[in-house]
Amino acid sequence: MRTVQNSFAIELASHLLIMEKLLLITQVIISILLSVAVLVQSKDEGFTASGNQGFQATRRGPEKILFRATVILAALFLINAFSFVLI
């Protein structure tokens, strides 16, 4: 009976290590993508060259897609970070 418990504990520890590595790799990938998305957004004119037309309040086209992708990446980053802490 004791060997069954020991083998279960070893198997559980093995699965936790694999999950830890997977979450760590995912966190690195998400952080790199999030950094790139923020840096691309931080340019003054963005994708659409508006010239001297002033501030454009609405996002259109690629800027809108990039903004939504940034929000999604930030949410995934937080979820992944909390998951990593729980393990």
Secondary structure, 3 states (H helix, E strand, C coil): CHHHHHHHHHHHHHHHHHHHHHHHHHHHHHHHHHHHHHHHHCCCCCCCCCCCCCCCCCCCCHHHHHHHHHHHHHHHHHHHHHHHHHC
